[in-house]
Amino acid sequence: MEFFQQPQNLMWIAIAIISGGMLLWPLISGGGADNLTAAAATMLMNREDALVLDVRESGEWGSGHIAGARHIALGQLDKRLSEIDKFKSRPIIVCCASGNRSSTACGQLKKAGFEKVFSLAGGMSGWLEANLPVTTKG
């Protein structure tokens, strides 16, 4: 019991609880999307006609995106779900800059009834690291 009474130990206990909670949050909140590598994403795009949904802001989108991707910024996703409603049964690969926002978007899509939702691991950074092409058109 003496361990819990020392102030420096309480700090370490609090850090352990907080970090554990942060690790579990995606599972609890309905996030925790399946992550796809860039290579797996391209295979899904080619084999199953997966939709790529880019949830970055307009400035990020304009600097380069995956060809054929649809752009709906994360902050607008709930309001614009009807635009992609017809893709509910198709695989959807969600991407952002690094993978954080896409995980949130995947949770929203799953709650809205989308069946096959994936997050691009590493986001556009991962895509570019794999030397895959981007476009500024569209």
Sequence and secondary structure as in RCSB ss.txt:
>XXXX:A:sequence
MEFFQQPQNLMWIAIAIISGGMLLWPLISGGGADNLTAAAATMLMNREDALVLDVRESGEWGSGHIAGARHIALG
QLDKRLSEIDKFKSRPIIVCCASGNRSSTACGQLKKAGFEKVFSLAGGMSGWLEANLPVTTKG
>XXXX:A:secstr
 HHHHSHHHHHHHHHHHHHHHHHHHHHHTT   EEE HHHHHHHHHHH  EEEE S HHHHHT B TT EE  GG
GHHHHGGGGGGGTTSEEEEE SSSHHHHHHHHHHHHTT SEEEEETTHHHHHHHTT   B   
